[in-house]
Every structure is written in structure tokens, then in C-alpha cells.
């Protein structure tokens, strides 16, 4: 079996054959997706790191791996420090590292399909300051030495029915065409896989937990389009669905086809399109306009069919989660229950209804100190048994034909400590403050983030992640452009029809973690005498809170009413789907606080 040391040596040999002295290895595919297929897990193959975000750089005599604060523990567990030095991104970016470590005459390669143009420009400038240079490679060198690299997936495409999509793909293409004509462009390239799935009302199975197909697309100002996809993935139903206005070409034909855009004004999303597309369009003589993919905002604002589907999916999902929480409460205190078994049980319960297509991301099944890692991912090596006196945090979701869910709950295994109760109640207060917020149209998610943190801040504590992200309609569980976060430049105004998560938390390193997450729908809010058009949130997720962790004395009268009203609504939505002991348990959990 090839060791990571052997793999690193093989890569360096391959770089030498190509006249390179270094290479950059991100977790990325040709669509800059958040989650990538097994064939694109080059960083994991090279280093052993299995997180969802990170990158490495390999030079002749040194190498480094870069991760954010979510993975500082995981990277040390999985990556040999003798091979790669650990670099927290909070301390140093990769381009800063290049500026500090590259040598004169270094020639560092990068795959232009796996980076944005802005990154390539910044990295090139950093290298130049050391007398080195960055060069785009022809073919990824890791692919040349990864002997058992998986093939690109070949799952069949699937039609998303109009009853769930709400708009035909002809209508969607017409909206994009109108935007192109209004802006004065001839065409736009779509590179994000969820944008392509949404625009053409198709779904796929190429990426785990996200129902998309590996494809590229080009939409013209006359509303016609070309879909570039492996044609073996097409069924007769999909071909009929796409119709005459959408031509289909092979996935590998895409890059060469960009030469046909010579002299055309082409809108390209600088955040979602890899540098290679810009290079190809530049070489073709196209007139490039850096504009956000027009489908991004269209996709984020859900139509009525998508909203109705979300409500139905959330209700179904809430019943499965309620049954799971009952099972956890009965099983965990007896001992012997581990994180993997719990995650498998939750998936089983979601699947029993027959509507589950997949989970929407790898379940965060985290007991005790693992709960303090916000993006913990359980595996055979990290799996641990739940212990009495601990908290168990479960962040999970399902992919259903009519909607995508994402919900986090915390269960107390045995008697919780006073500190656990206090922190859970503070997080709950922040969750409520955001849920009941009313705000003028034009307000950004960043402007609301403080509402969820205020009660923790009063105690001098905080959490190190955003408070909310967008969610797709049987698509990506993380969807832009909206976010509720105070950092990272999230300045997108919230609009009626957007779906966001509401997920404040608290994490005590080495001890426990808390997060309460529901999905909410941005809706118009009528207020008597209002001088501005106002918005608010409709709660979509219904599953009982952990009563043992709520200190009613820390809640205001309004907050207590919110909890009681939320539980009454949970009983109304979820209760009819349960019977017997499950129904009795839910009634007890949803009783007024008193």
C-alpha cells in the first residue's frame, strides 16, 4: 500500500519531469463546488486530510497544508507533520506563505480549473515578489501519479418535475435571456452545478448528498442553451424534457467550444468560474464581463411550489427527528451507544417514510468533547460512545424531492450541568431574537447577526461560525448569495422567498457543544402604520427543543411564550404523523414550560 510519504515523493518526481518545482493542491473540482466527487479528492489522497475545506502547497524541500479553525484538530490527527507543516489560515494565507517561502527561480504549478482568476493573479504576484512564478499546468500532475484514481461519476440525470420546480426550464432560460439583453451581453456561462441543475430542472447523482450532475452550460440571449454533459447520463425522458431549444454536447467539448464566442460579450461569474474559463475566453477574443451568475439570485428566491415543497419536507423530516430524539433519550443513558450508530439510526428513520433521496450532508453526530468541534465528522477512527453527563449534538438533514432540510438539536445524556443549561438557554435566547426579528427591505444578513450573539456576548463568549446560510430546493444545503454572518463580506440583502438557517451556538473546547438550528423563510411582514416595507421570518423547522437544558428563569415572558408557541406548532405539524408512545412522548416534550 502506497504511503503518503511515497505519494509526496511521486508527485515531486512528476513535477521535476514537467520542469516544475512546486504545485498547489486544493480541495476543488472544475466547478469550484463546496463538496466534490471522489475523483477530485486530490488533497486527501496526497495528505490524508479528509476535511471539506483546505489546500496544500508542495515545493522541492518543504510542504504545507492550510486549514481554517474548523479543522485545526483534525488536520493534526490525519496529516503527518514530518511531511506537511500545519498553517492555520487565520495566521497566514497561502499567498502569504508563497511570498515568505518561495525561492528565486521557483516555478510553481497550479491547475487553472481548480482556482478562481483572482486567486491565480494574487498567487502570481506573491511569487513574483520572490523572483518565482506561477504557471497553469496542462493536466493535473496528481492525476498522473494517482494510479487508482476514481473515474468521474456517471449517474443518470433525472427530471425535476414542474410540480416541485414551480417554473419550467423554458421560463427560467427566458428570465436569464432577459437579463442578458438588459445588460447588453450575448451569453453567460454557467459553471456552478446547482445553478445548472436549477436552470434546466434536472438533478443528478454525481456528488454525494447534493443531487447535481457534473456539467457545464451556456445560455444565449435568445433563450437557447447548450448543456455540456457526458451523454451516457441522458435518458430518453431527460432528452424529451430538455427539448429543441437546449442542445447537448459532450462534457469534454466544453473548453474547445468557448472559442466560438469570439467577439461576443460573455458574462462570467468571477466567484464561481475557474480561471481556465477566463483564459479560454480571453484566447478566443471574447469580451468578458465579470458578473454574478444570474441564476444565483433567481434560485435563492423560492417560488410558491418550492416553498410549499419545503414546508412538506420539513414536516416529514421533523417526525423522523422527533422519533430519533425519543430513541436517543431512551437508549444513550443505558450506555454502549456510539456516534456512528446514532447517525445510522437517524438516516434509517428518515428513510422509513419512503421519500428520502439522500442525506443533505454528512451527519454531525457529536458526543461530549466532539460537540465542541462545530464541523466534526465522525468516522471509524474518531467514533466514541456517549457517556452519562454529556451533551450529544446532532446536525443533520435530508434530501427529498420536494425540499432540502438542515436541523440541529442537542440532547442531554443524563443530568446536565448548570453551565450546560445556562449556555443552552443563552443560545436559545439568541435563536429566538433572530426568529422574531422584523427588519426593513434592503437589510443584509450581516446586520442581523448580532441579534443571535448578544446574550453570549454579555457573558464574554461567542461562537466562531456564521449564524445562517441559504438552503436550496432539493439542491445544495449551503446556497448563496444570502448569509447571516458578520464576517466574510456577506452584504446580500435578504429578500422575501429566501430560505436561511438560524443556528447560533456555543462550544466549550474539550467538553461540549451547543447549536440550535431551524430553517426560516424570509417573508413580507405587514405592520400597521409602517413607513417602510418590512420583512420577517416564518419558521419552517419543527422538532422539540431539549427541555432539560432550558432554564425558564433566564427567559423573558415573551421568550417563554415563543417556546410554548413553537412547541404547540410542533405538536400540530409533527403530531399527526406519530402514534402510540411516539405521540405521547412528543406531547410531553411539547407541553408548556409552566
ABEGO torsion letter per residue (X at the ends): XBBAAAAAAAAAAAAAAAGBABBBBBBBBAAGBABBBAAABAAAAAAGBABABEBBBBBAABBBBBBBAAAAAAAAAABBAAABBBBBAAABBAAAAAAAABBBGBBBBBBAAABBAAAAAAAAAAAAAAGBBBBBBBEBAAAAABAABBBBBABBBBBBBAAAAGBBAAAAAAAAAAAAAAAGBABBBBABAAAAAAAAGBBBAABBGBBBBBBBBBBBAAGBBBBBBBAAABBAAAAAAAEAABBBBBAAAAAAAAAAABGBBBBBBAAABBAAAAAAAAAAGBBBBBBBBAAAAAAABBBAAAAAAAAAAAAAAAAAAAAAAAAAAAAAAAEGBBAAAAAAAAAAAAAAAGABABBABBBBBBBEAAAABAABBBBAAABBBBBBGBBBBBBBBBBBAAEBBBBBBBBBBEBBBAAAAAAAAAAAAAAAAAAABBBBBGBBAAAAAAAAAAAAAAAGBBBABBABBBBBBGBBABBOABBBBABGGBABBBBBGBBBBBBBBBBBBGABBBBBBBBBBBBBBBBBGBABBBBBBBBABBBBBBAAABBAAABBAAAAAAAAAAAAAAAAAAAAABBEAAAAAAAAAABBAX
